[in-house]
Amino acid sequence: MKWNLVWMRRDLRLEDNAALYHALKTKKNVLPVFIFDTEILDNLSDKKDARITFIHNEVGRLKIDLQSMGSDILVKYGSPLEVWREIIESYDIDSVFINRDYERYAVKRDSMVEEFLNNHNVSLNSYKDHVIFEADEVLKDNGDPYVVFTPYKRRWLAKLETKSENGISYYFKTYPCKKYQSNYAKAEVSEMPSLSDMGFEKSDLELPSKEVPQGVIKAYDEQRDFPAVSGTSRLGIHFRFGTISIREKALKAQRLNEVFLSELVWRDFYSMILQKFPRVEDQSFREKYERIEWVNNEKEFQAWCDGKTGYPMVDAGMRELNQTGHMHNRVRMVVASFLTKHLLIDWRWGERYFAEKLLDFDLASNAGGWQWAAGCGTDAAPYFRIFNPESQMKKFDKDLIYIKKYVPEYGTDSYPDPIVDHRMARERCLSTYKRALT
């Protein structure tokens, strides 16, 4: 009997999953596959990385759900190409189904696997699932990509209206996988590798729930800027690994809060920028910004990492990140601006630190956000914006609830003096940027 395999990566759910739906609808004997990719895992220095615990938990949940239907998920550990060599020896495969991933490594990986499968007369079928619109779906009239968010968002929202049924955009339409679940393969496959098998330990960090009170989304526009308030969804890790559907959440956001929907548009925007301009993974979108002479003081960078800069909003944010794997969205802007503008440290240093620590790390959004803060990205008003951390604190945490939670020694003799003077840092930043850009 021929097998039809669904290679799951950033889509760890059994409902409203494009690749899974197409496999189940058109073929019988469908078996999901997940690979713990050593090309990624071997680069992680923290062996208690909470993201690996999260993925392991979610794949385990998929396994239980599939086994309840008499099926299973094949879970492997290794380099993807080597794993597929092994799988193809054991299974007579007709087709492999995937949802597209747009990061540079993922594109290269999928291309190599596709070539290998095609050489063995196996087709690889790919689908859009992780975004509402891919890079070529929202373009200017002349076919060029948008490089500024606001006009992109206008076109994005307008495109929703081009196809709709019963007031619901075609682009929010979900894939009813459950309807075809009888097409899963009747199979029992081997046990999945444990965390310790892969050289990891279970993380102690609290992992965010995918259940968000409706009231949080309804009040999102009013509360999202205040870090002491539970005013954000904290769904980032679920979007990152596809444990929730972007279509389902976008439809709810459209009904409940347009500002929250706008945040989902930002996800698509940064994904599009990454697809159209792959260099933004590690180079400035605005290429002349590569001429900036960063100070890159390692001692000051370490103070920033440790949350000991003498600027309470910055320090609270960094300690929140180090302790929880999360940082409030408003505070992310403040700490990123401080690193790049006050300390004149290369945005890539901060981007890498966030990549290592953030539970919801997403390469496109992380690189986009850091370049926005540094002024070298797609933003229309670049380097003149320099956040004043003191003003931000007074505006968004005036009662010091957030500050005191993460910086309890603030206001005592044990709290460090500022490592840099705000006025001096601002003037130095403006002159450094101006020198590089003129």
C-alpha positions in Angstrom: 0.0 0.0 0.0 1.2 3.5 -0.9 1.7 6.0 2.0 1.0 9.7 1.9 3.1 11.6 4.4 2.4 15.0 5.9 5.7 16.5 7.1 4.7 18.8 10.0 7.0 21.7 11.0 5.4 25.0 11.9 1.9 23.6 11.9 1.5 21.4 15.0 -2.3 21.0 14.9 -4.8 18.6 13.3 -7.5 21.1 12.5 -7.4 23.9 9.9 -4.1 22.7 8.5 -3.7 23.2 4.8 -1.2 20.5 4.0 -3.0 18.0 6.2 -6.3 18.8 4.7 -5.1 18.3 1.1 -3.5 15.0 2.0 -6.6 13.7 3.8 -9.0 14.9 1.2 -7.2 13.4 -1.8 -5.5 10.3 -0.4 -6.0 7.5 2.0 -3.3 6.1 4.2 -2.1 9.5 5.5 0.6 9.5 8.1 2.0 12.7 9.7 5.7 13.0 10.3 7.7 15.2 12.6 11.5 15.6 12.5 13.5 17.0 15.5 16.0 18.7 13.2 19.6 18.4 14.4 20.6 21.2 11.9 18.7 23.5 14.3 19.0 21.7 17.6 22.7 21.4 17.5 23.0 25.2 17.4 21.1 25.7 20.7 23.5 26.2 23.6 20.8 26.1 26.3 19.9 22.4 26.8 16.8 23.5 28.9 15.5 25.6 25.9 11.8 26.0 26.7 10.9 26.0 23.0 12.1 22.4 22.7 10.1 21.4 25.7 7.1 23.2 24.1 7.5 21.4 20.8 8.0 18.0 22.5 4.8 18.5 24.5 2.8 19.5 21.4 4.1 16.6 19.2 3.3 14.3 22.1 -0.2 15.7 22.2 -0.6 15.1 18.5 0.6 11.5 19.0 -2.1 10.9 21.7 -4.8 12.5 19.5 -3.8 10.4 16.4 -3.5 7.2 18.4 -7.1 7.7 19.7 -8.1 7.5 16.0 -6.1 4.4 15.4 -3.3 6.3 13.7 0.0 7.8 14.8 2.7 10.3 14.0 6.2 9.2 12.9 8.7 11.2 15.0 12.3 11.2 14.1 15.5 12.9 15.3 18.3 13.8 12.9 19.2 15.8 9.8 16.1 16.1 7.6 17.7 14.8 4.4 19.2 11.8 6.3 15.8 11.1 7.9 14.0 11.1 4.6 16.6 8.7 3.2 15.7 6.4 6.1 11.9 6.9 5.7 12.0 6.2 2.0 13.6 2.8 2.7 10.8 1.9 5.1 7.7 3.3 3.4 6.4 3.0 -0.2 5.6 6.7 -0.5 3.2 8.2 -3.1 3.4 11.9 -2.0 4.6 14.2 0.7 2.6 17.2 1.8 4.1 20.3 3.5 3.1 23.8 4.5 5.6 26.4 3.2 8.2 28.0 5.5 10.0 31.1 4.2 13.2 31.4 6.3 16.4 31.0 4.4 17.4 27.7 6.0 13.9 26.3 5.6 13.8 27.2 1.9 17.2 25.5 1.3 16.2 22.4 3.4 12.9 22.0 1.5 14.5 22.4 -1.8 17.1 19.6 -1.0 14.4 17.3 0.3 12.2 17.9 -2.7 15.0 17.1 -5.1 15.8 13.9 -3.2 12.1 12.9 -3.2 11.6 13.7 -6.9 14.7 11.5 -7.7 12.7 8.6 -6.0 9.5 9.4 -7.9 7.8 11.0 -4.9 6.1 14.3 -5.3 6.3 17.1 -2.8 3.1 19.2 -2.5 3.4 22.5 -0.7 0.7 24.9 0.6 0.3 28.3 2.2 -0.7 28.0 5.9 1.5 30.1 8.2 0.3 33.5 6.8 -2.9 35.0 5.4 -1.1 36.4 2.4 2.2 35.3 0.9 4.7 37.7 -0.7 3.2 37.8 -4.2 -0.4 38.2 -3.0 -0.2 41.8 -1.8 1.8 43.9 -4.3 1.7 47.4 -5.7 -0.2 48.0 -9.0 3.2 47.8 -10.8 4.0 44.4 -9.2 6.6 45.7 -6.8 6.5 44.7 -3.1 5.5 47.3 -0.5 8.3 48.4 1.7 6.3 50.6 4.0 3.8 49.1 6.3 0.8 51.5 6.1 0.1 51.2 2.4 0.8 47.5 2.6 -1.8 47.2 5.3 -4.4 49.2 3.3 -3.9 46.8 0.3 -3.9 43.7 2.7 -7.3 44.8 4.2 -8.7 45.6 0.7 -7.8 42.2 -0.6 -9.8 40.6 2.2 -12.9 42.1 0.6 -12.2 40.8 -2.9 -13.7 37.4 -2.1 -16.1 36.8 0.7 -19.1 34.6 1.6 -21.7 35.3 4.3 -19.6 38.2 5.5 -16.5 36.0 5.9 -13.4 36.6 3.8 -12.4 33.7 1.6 -8.9 34.1 3.0 -10.1 33.3 6.5 -11.8 30.1 5.4 -10.7 27.1 7.5 -9.8 23.7 6.3 -12.1 21.0 7.8 -9.6 18.3 8.4 -11.8 16.4 10.8 -14.3 15.7 8.0 -11.7 13.4 6.4 -10.1 11.9 9.4 -11.0 8.3 8.3 -8.2 8.7 5.8 -5.5 8.6 8.4 -3.3 5.5 8.1 -4.1 2.7 10.5 -0.7 2.5 12.0 1.4 2.1 15.0 4.9 3.6 14.7 7.9 3.7 17.1 8.0 5.8 20.3 9.1 9.4 19.9 12.5 10.3 21.2 12.6 11.8 24.7 14.2 15.1 25.5 17.1 13.4 27.1 17.6 11.2 24.0 18.2 14.4 22.1 20.5 15.9 24.8 17.9 18.3 26.3 16.2 18.7 29.7 12.7 19.8 30.5 12.4 23.5 31.0 11.1 25.1 34.2 9.6 28.1 32.4 5.9 28.5 32.3 4.6 28.0 28.8 1.9 30.4 27.5 -1.6 29.0 27.1 -3.4 29.2 23.7 -6.6 30.2 25.5 -6.9 33.9 25.6 -9.8 35.6 27.4 -12.0 37.4 24.8 -11.9 40.5 27.0 -8.1 40.8 26.4 -8.6 41.0 22.7 -11.5 43.4 23.0 -9.5 45.8 25.1 -6.2 45.2 23.3 -6.0 48.7 21.8 -6.5 50.3 25.2 -4.2 48.0 27.3 -1.5 46.7 25.1 1.1 49.4 26.0 1.0 48.9 29.7 3.4 46.1 30.8 1.9 45.8 34.3 -1.4 44.8 32.7 -2.2 41.5 31.2 -3.2 43.3 28.0 -1.5 41.2 25.3 -2.4 37.8 24.0 1.0 36.1 24.4 0.1 33.8 21.5 3.4 34.4 19.8 4.8 30.9 20.5 1.6 29.3 19.2 1.7 31.3 16.0 5.4 30.4 15.7 4.8 26.7 15.8 1.4 26.6 14.4 -0.5 25.2 17.4 -3.2 27.7 16.5 -4.6 28.7 13.2 -3.7 32.2 11.8 -7.0 32.2 9.8 -9.2 31.5 12.9 -7.4 34.1 15.0 -7.5 36.7 12.2 -11.2 36.2 11.8 -11.8 36.7 15.5 -9.5 39.8 15.5 -11.5 41.3 12.6 -14.6 40.9 14.7 -13.2 42.0 18.1 -10.4 44.5 17.7 -8.9 46.1 14.6 -5.6 47.0 16.4 -5.1 43.3 17.2 -5.8 42.4 13.6 -3.2 45.0 12.6 -0.6 43.1 14.7 -1.3 40.0 12.5 -0.9 42.2 9.4 2.6 43.1 10.7 3.4 39.3 10.8 2.5 39.0 7.1 4.4 42.2 6.3 7.6 41.1 7.9 7.2 37.6 6.4 6.8 39.3 3.0 9.9 41.4 3.5 11.9 38.3 4.4 10.6 36.5 1.3 11.4 39.4 -1.0 14.6 40.6 0.6 16.2 37.5 2.2 19.3 39.6 3.2 17.3 41.1 6.1 18.0 38.0 8.1 21.4 39.5 8.9 21.8 42.7 6.9 20.2 46.1 7.0 17.2 46.5 4.7 18.5 50.0 4.0 21.9 49.1 2.8 23.6 52.4 3.5 23.0 51.8 7.2 25.8 49.2 7.0 28.1 52.2 7.2 27.2 53.0 10.8 30.3 52.8 13.1 28.9 50.9 16.1 30.7 51.3 19.4 30.0 47.6 20.3 31.2 47.9 23.9 31.1 44.3 25.3 30.9 45.4 28.9 27.9 47.6 28.2 26.3 44.8 26.1 26.6 42.5 29.1 25.0 45.1 31.4 22.1 45.3 28.9 21.8 41.5 28.8 21.8 41.3 32.6 19.3 44.1 33.1 21.8 46.3 34.9 22.0 49.4 32.8 20.6 51.8 35.5 17.5 52.5 33.3 14.6 50.8 35.1 12.4 50.2 32.1 15.3 48.6 30.1 16.4 46.5 33.1 12.9 45.3 33.9 12.4 44.2 30.3 15.7 42.3 30.1 15.1 40.6 33.4 11.6 39.6 32.4 13.1 38.1 29.2 15.8 36.2 31.1 13.4 34.9 33.8 10.3 34.1 31.7 11.3 33.9 28.0 8.8 36.7 27.3 9.0 40.5 27.1 6.2 42.9 26.8 5.8 44.3 23.3 6.1 48.0 24.3 9.2 47.2 26.4 10.8 45.4 23.5 10.8 48.6 21.6 12.4 50.5 24.5 15.2 47.9 25.1 16.0 47.6 21.4 16.1 51.4 20.9 18.3 51.7 24.0 20.8 49.1 22.8 21.1 50.5 19.3 20.7 54.2 19.9 22.0 54.8 23.5 24.8 52.3 23.5 25.4 52.2 19.7 25.6 48.5 19.7 24.9 46.7 16.4 21.3 45.6 16.2 22.4 42.1 15.2 23.8 41.6 18.7 20.4 42.2 20.2 18.6 40.3 17.5 20.7 37.2 18.3 20.1 37.6 22.1 16.4 37.7 21.5 16.6 34.7 19.2 18.2 32.8 21.9 15.9 33.8 24.7 12.4 34.6 23.3 9.8 31.8 23.5 8.0 33.4 20.6 11.1 34.0 18.5 10.1 34.3 14.8 13.0 35.2 12.5 11.0 37.5 10.2 9.4 39.5 13.0 12.5 39.6 15.1 14.8 40.9 12.4 12.1 43.3 11.3 11.5 44.6 14.8 15.2 45.1 15.5 15.8 46.9 12.2 12.7 49.1 13.0 14.3 50.0 16.3 17.7 50.7 14.8 16.2 52.7 11.9 17.8 50.6 9.2 14.6 48.7 8.3 11.4 49.4 6.4 10.2 52.2 8.6 9.5 55.5 6.8 10.9 57.7 9.6 14.1 56.1 10.6 16.9 57.2 12.8 15.5 60.4 14.5 13.3 58.3 16.8 15.2 57.7 20.0 13.0 56.5 22.9 13.7 58.1 26.3 13.5 55.2 28.7 12.5 57.5 31.6 9.7 59.1 29.7 8.5 55.6 28.6 8.5 54.5 32.2 6.5 57.5 33.4 4.0 57.1 30.6 3.4 53.4 30.6 4.4 52.3 34.2 3.8 55.4 36.3 3.0 53.4 39.4 6.2 51.3 39.0 4.3 48.0 39.3 6.2 46.4 36.4 9.5 48.0 37.4 9.2 46.8 41.0 8.2 43.3 39.9 11.5 42.7 38.0 13.8 45.4 39.6 12.9 45.2 43.3 16.1 47.1 44.2 15.1 50.1 42.2 15.3 53.2 44.4 17.8 51.7 46.8 21.6 52.2 47.0 22.1 48.7 45.4 20.6 49.8 42.1 23.3 50.8 39.6 23.8 54.3 38.2 23.0 54.8 34.5 25.8 53.4 32.3 25.3 56.2 29.8 23.8 59.7 30.0 20.7 60.0 28.0 21.4 63.5 26.5 25.0 62.6 25.6 23.8 59.2 24.1 21.1 60.9 22.0 23.5 63.5 20.6 26.2 60.8 19.9 23.7 58.6 18.2 22.4 61.4 15.9 25.9 62.5 14.9 27.1 58.9 14.3 24.1 58.1 12.1 24.3 61.4 10.3 28.0 60.8 9.6 27.3 57.4 8.1 24.3 58.4 6.1 25.5 61.6 4.4 
